[in-house]
């Protein structure tokens, strides 16, 4: 079996939560001029961490304060025998500078997929850009509430907007845009295709029922696609559709589903691990469960009642 070339890449966020991307030079390759996560090949005798420190020093003129693996953040190119892993990196005090790339750019994480990314980088983008806290509106409410925020969370809070079916989604988005409580937060539309052209609307979130009607990704790669899942079959289908992230529940019993027991953290984590997508925990979960969710390998947490004031 041919050996893969191991490549490492860095997910670097600044203190405002912006994500660093670098544009490849015009080298004649099929990804010439595309944007990517900075990094490079692991040389013989190097560990991935050593390779990332060396590559970032060479490419950006920076040193790494810390490098942490992102479990599950792995993409493969079977044709070119490349395997790319993404690592969370915190930099020292130096400012990144252009060296081997055409350009570097700080972007909002939710906007990173609007740039033309390399194939493997696009696969890994959800691990760096998907929400950590997912604030779901009540389906019978037409007025946005006040988002519960965490002062340490500079970029990871998104809104999943649901509303009565008779309400036009454009009108609902306008309500959120006027609301100071939800200002500047990315908005996902629930079961609403297409996502529209409003800059705040970053993608579509499909219910498991609607996702089952599709056999391929229903929107472009420049928008986020999320899917609600309750079991392994639905998770596998979401992966087949090319979902960027999924919401899995219920973790605990909820008032909205009396008599239905939750999966529990351990069982849900075991199911999540079989699919390899950024997974957000839902169902009896509060913002205070974020650390526990992360310990079980979840990307973030989601909810309705506990996520609004």
KARA-V122976 format. One record per residue. N is the residue number from 1. SS is DSSP state (H for helix, E for strand, - for the rest). OMEGA is omega in degrees with one decimal (none if undefined). BURIAL is 1 if it has 24 or more other C-alpha atoms within 12 Angstrom, else 0. Layout:
N | SS | OMEGA | BURIAL
N | SS | OMEGA | BURIAL
This chain:
1 | - | -178.0 | 0
2 | - | 179.6 | 0
3 | - | 177.0 | 0
4 | - | 170.2 | 0
5 | E | -178.4 | 0
6 | E | 179.4 | 1
7 | E | -179.6 | 1
8 | E | -179.5 | 1
9 | E | -173.6 | 1
10 | E | 168.6 | 1
11 | E | -175.2 | 1
12 | E | 177.3 | 1
13 | E | 174.8 | 1
14 | - | -174.3 | 1
15 | - | 176.1 | 0
16 | - | -179.7 | 0
17 | - | 179.0 | 1
18 | - | -176.1 | 1
19 | E | -177.8 | 1
20 | E | 173.9 | 1
21 | E | -178.9 | 1
22 | E | -178.8 | 1
23 | E | -179.5 | 1
24 | - | 175.7 | 1
25 | - | 178.9 | 0
26 | - | -172.8 | 0
27 | - | 178.4 | 0
28 | - | 178.2 | 0
29 | - | -177.5 | 0
30 | - | 177.0 | 0
31 | - | 177.4 | 0
32 | - | 178.1 | 0
33 | - | 178.5 | 0
34 | - | 177.6 | 1
35 | E | -176.2 | 1
36 | E | 168.9 | 1
37 | - | -179.6 | 1
38 | - | -179.2 | 1
39 | E | -179.3 | 1
40 | E | -173.4 | 1
41 | E | 173.0 | 1
42 | - | -178.6 | 1
43 | - | 179.5 | 0
44 | - | 178.6 | 0
45 | - | -179.8 | 0
46 | - | 165.5 | 0
47 | - | 176.4 | 0
48 | H | -179.6 | 1
49 | H | 177.8 | 1
50 | H | 179.8 | 1
51 | H | -178.8 | 1
52 | H | 176.6 | 1
53 | H | -178.8 | 1
54 | H | -177.3 | 1
55 | H | -178.4 | 1
56 | H | 174.9 | 1
57 | H | -179.4 | 1
58 | H | -173.3 | 0
59 | H | -171.0 | 1
60 | H | -178.5 | 1
61 | - | -177.4 | 0
62 | - | 170.6 | 1
63 | - | -173.4 | 1
64 | E | 175.4 | 1
65 | E | 176.5 | 0
66 | E | 177.6 | 0
67 | E | -176.4 | 1
68 | E | 177.5 | 1
69 | E | 173.1 | 1
70 | E | -176.4 | 1
71 | E | 177.8 | 1
72 | E | -176.8 | 1
73 | E | -175.1 | 1
74 | E | 178.5 | 1
75 | E | -176.7 | 1
76 | E | 170.5 | 1
77 | E | -174.8 | 0
78 | - | -179.9 | 0
79 | - | -178.3 | 0
80 | - | -179.8 | 0
81 | - | 177.1 | 0
82 | E | 174.7 | 1
83 | E | -174.8 | 1
84 | E | 176.2 | 1
85 | E | -178.1 | 1
86 | E | -176.8 | 1
87 | E | 177.1 | 1
88 | E | -173.3 | 1
89 | E | 170.9 | 1
90 | E | -175.6 | 1
91 | E | 171.5 | 1
92 | - | -173.6 | 0
93 | - | -177.8 | 0
94 | - | 173.4 | 0
95 | - | 178.1 | 0
96 | - | 179.9 | 1
97 | - | 179.0 | 1
98 | - | 178.1 | 1
99 | - | -177.7 | 0
100 | - | -179.3 | 1
101 | - | 172.9 | 1
102 | - | -175.4 | 0
103 | E | 168.9 | 1
104 | E | -176.9 | 1
105 | E | 170.4 | 1
106 | E | -179.1 | 1
107 | E | 170.9 | 1
108 | - | -176.9 | 1
109 | H | -178.5 | 1
110 | H | -179.7 | 1
111 | H | -173.8 | 1
112 | H | -176.4 | 1
113 | H | 175.6 | 1
114 | H | 175.3 | 1
115 | - | 176.6 | 1
116 | - | -178.3 | 1
117 | E | 170.1 | 1
118 | - | -174.4 | 1
119 | H | -178.9 | 1
120 | H | 178.2 | 1
121 | H | 177.7 | 1
122 | H | 178.1 | 1
123 | H | -176.8 | 1
124 | H | -175.8 | 1
125 | H | 179.8 | 1
126 | H | 180.0 | 1
127 | H | 179.4 | 1
128 | H | -171.5 | 1
129 | H | -176.3 | 1
130 | - | -175.0 | 1
131 | - | 173.2 | 1
132 | - | 177.9 | 1
133 | E | -171.3 | 1
134 | E | -174.9 | 1
135 | E | -175.4 | 1
136 | E | 179.5 | 1
137 | - | 176.9 | 1
138 | - | -174.0 | 1
139 | - | -179.8 | 0
140 | - | -178.6 | 0
141 | - | 178.0 | 0
142 | - | -179.7 | 1
143 | - | 176.9 | 1
144 | - | 176.9 | 1
145 | - | 178.3 | 1
146 | - | -177.2 | 0
147 | E | 170.8 | 1
148 | - | -174.2 | 1
149 | - | 174.0 | 1
150 | - | -177.7 | 0
151 | - | -178.9 | 0
152 | - | -177.0 | 0
153 | - | -174.7 | 0
154 | - | -175.0 | 0
155 | - | -167.5 | 1
156 | - | -178.7 | 1
157 | E | 177.0 | 1
158 | E | 177.2 | 1
159 | E | 169.5 | 1
160 | E | -173.3 | 1
161 | E | 172.0 | 1
162 | - | -179.4 | 1
163 | - | 178.1 | 1
164 | - | -173.2 | 0
165 | - | -178.5 | 0
166 | - | -174.9 | 0
167 | - | 177.7 | 0
168 | - | -174.4 | 0
169 | H | 179.0 | 1
170 | H | 177.2 | 1
171 | H | 179.2 | 0
172 | H | 178.6 | 1
173 | H | 178.0 | 1
174 | H | 177.2 | 1
175 | H | 179.0 | 1
176 | H | -179.4 | 1
177 | H | 179.5 | 1
178 | H | -176.4 | 0
179 | - | 178.1 | 0
180 | H | -177.3 | 0
181 | H | -175.9 | 0
182 | H | -175.9 | 1
183 | - | 175.7 | 0
184 | - | 179.0 | 1
185 | - | 177.9 | 1
186 | - | -178.2 | 1
187 | E | 169.7 | 1
188 | E | -180.0 | 1
189 | E | -176.3 | 1
190 | E | 176.6 | 1
191 | - | -176.9 | 1
192 | - | 179.5 | 1
193 | - | -6.4 | 1
194 | - | -176.6 | 1
195 | - | -179.1 | 1
196 | - | -173.5 | 0
197 | - | 179.2 | 0
198 | - | -175.8 | 0
199 | - | 178.5 | 0
200 | - | -179.4 | 1
201 | E | -173.6 | 1
202 | E | 179.7 | 1
203 | E | -174.4 | 1
204 | E | 175.9 | 1
205 | E | -178.3 | 1
206 | E | 168.6 | 1
207 | - | 178.3 | 1
208 | H | -179.1 | 1
209 | H | -179.8 | 0
210 | H | 178.7 | 1
211 | H | -178.2 | 1
212 | - | -179.5 | 1
213 | - | -178.2 | 0
214 | - | 177.3 | 0
215 | - | 175.5 | 0
216 | - | -177.0 | 0
217 | - | -173.8 | 1
218 | - | 179.1 | 1
219 | - | -178.6 | 1
220 | - | 180.0 | 0
221 | - | 178.1 | 1
222 | - | 173.9 | 1
223 | - | -179.8 | 1
224 | E | 174.9 | 1
225 | E | 176.0 | 1
226 | E | -178.9 | 1
227 | E | 173.0 | 1
228 | E | -178.2 | 1
229 | E | 179.1 | 1
230 | - | -176.4 | 1
231 | - | -175.9 | 1
232 | H | -179.6 | 1
233 | H | -179.8 | 0
234 | H | 177.0 | 1
235 | H | 179.2 | 1
236 | H | 178.6 | 1
237 | H | 177.7 | 1
238 | H | 177.3 | 1
239 | H | 178.6 | 1
240 | H | 178.5 | 0
241 | H | -176.0 | 1
242 | - | 178.1 | 1
243 | - | 177.5 | 1
244 | - | 173.9 | 1
245 | E | -178.6 | 1
246 | E | 172.8 | 1
247 | E | -175.6 | 1
248 | E | 178.1 | 1
249 | - | 1.7 | 1
250 | - | 178.6 | 1
251 | - | 178.8 | 1
252 | - | 173.4 | 1
253 | - | -178.7 | 0
254 | - | 177.7 | 0
255 | H | -177.7 | 0
256 | H | 179.4 | 0
257 | H | -177.6 | 0
258 | - | 179.0 | 0
259 | - | 179.0 | 0
260 | - | -179.6 | 0
261 | - | 178.6 | 0
262 | - | 179.1 | 1
263 | - | -173.2 | 1
264 | - | -175.8 | 1
265 | H | -174.2 | 1
266 | H | -178.4 | 0
267 | H | 178.9 | 0
268 | H | 179.5 | 1
269 | H | 179.0 | 1
270 | H | 177.9 | 0
271 | H | -179.8 | 1
272 | H | -174.4 | 1
273 | H | -177.4 | 1
274 | - | -173.5 | 0
275 | - | 175.9 | 1
276 | - | 173.9 | 1
277 | - | 171.8 | 1
278 | E | -172.3 | 1
279 | E | -179.2 | 1
280 | E | -176.7 | 1
281 | E | -177.7 | 1
282 | - | 173.3 | 1
283 | - | -177.6 | 1
284 | - | -175.6 | 1
285 | - | 177.6 | 1
286 | - | 175.7 | 1
287 | H | 179.9 | 1
288 | H | 178.4 | 0
289 | H | -174.3 | 1
290 | H | -178.3 | 1
291 | H | 178.8 | 0
292 | H | 178.6 | 0
293 | H | 179.5 | 1
294 | H | 179.5 | 1
295 | H | 178.2 | 0
296 | - | 174.6 | 1
297 | - | 177.6 | 1
298 | - | -179.9 | 1
299 | - | -177.2 | 1
300 | E | -177.2 | 1
301 | E | -178.7 | 1
302 | E | 177.1 | 1
303 | E | 179.1 | 1
304 | - | -172.8 | 1
305 | H | -173.1 | 1
306 | H | -175.0 | 1
307 | H | 179.7 | 1
308 | E | 175.4 | 1
309 | - | none | 0
